[in-house]
Amino acid sequence: MNTTLTRPVHRRNARQMARLTMAAPVAIAMALAGCSDNDRKGDDPILAPSPAPTPGPAPTPTPTTTYDVTACLTQEVAPGVAVADLIVPDTLTLDLSAPSGFPNGRRLPDQVIDVTLAVIFLDLGTHSPTTLAQVPVNPPGNDVQYNPAFPYLAAPQGNPPLASGGSGFDFRTDAPGDYVRVDRMGMPAVATALIGSDMKTAYNDANPADDFAGQFVPELTEQLTGLTNALADDLTDLGLTPCAMSAS
């Protein structure tokens, strides 16, 4: 009788084999989980950057028109009185032999700003100095009638109306040297619109004699030119004729 001899397997070796068999899948899973994107850089597809859009042609700049305001300063508001004579020196004059009304003095209902803007921007050979004052958006007059006697102001509003009169005024008698000038407002809109911010202090500290000497003529001309360059096309669109001449 043939007898096949088999070698018994040691129980310790069997247990080790079992451990290895179970540990192998776990180790493989842990190794795969531990792999980061950085570890697989060589496997990732490389994306090419999107091509930059081709820039379109640059827009053609709108030509800027500049103006010469000499004609605005030399045109006459009244016979023998040019615009430059009204703003240099910066004083408001009154000729008692001529009809009253701005710029010969200033009455309470006078539309002084509208008249000033008209004479420095519009061709007075085409338009009246009152052109802008006649724009319908302006109120036709004061809501209460002015007083024909000094101080000419309309009666105070109130219900019942407050009493007002033309007497009993207490005028100060301080010497001229006791006053300090804060602002020069001789001709309306000159100090406000035709003197730049960096020159206002020097202008307010100066005197009409300095104006007459031409100290602020360059500043007045520069500011008027800048305003005209900005507003001329708007005036033209409104059917108005600017007094300035195109210089470009």
HELIX and SHEET records of a PDB file:
HELIX    1   1 ARG A   11  GLY A   34  1                                  24    
HELIX    2   2 ASP A   37  ASP A   43  5                                   7    
HELIX    3   3 THR A   70  THR A   74  1                                   5    
HELIX    4   4 VAL A   83  ILE A   87  1                                   5    
HELIX    5   5 VAL A  112  PHE A  121  1                                  10    
HELIX    6   6 LEU A  132  GLN A  134  5                                   3    
HELIX    7   7 PRO A  176  ASP A  178  5                                   3    
HELIX    8   8 VAL A  190  ALA A  193  1                                   4    
HELIX    9   9 SER A  197  MET A  199  5                                   3    
HELIX   10  10 LYS A  200  ASP A  205  1                                   6    
HELIX   11  11 PRO A  208  PHE A  212  1                                   5    
HELIX   12  12 VAL A  217  ASP A  237  1                                  21    
SHEET    1   A 2 TYR A  67  ASP A  68  0                                        
SHEET    2   A 2 MET A 245  SER A 246 -1                                        
SHEET    1   B 2 GLU A  76  ALA A  78  0                                        
SHEET    2   B 2 VAL A  81  ALA A  82 -1                                        
END                                                                             
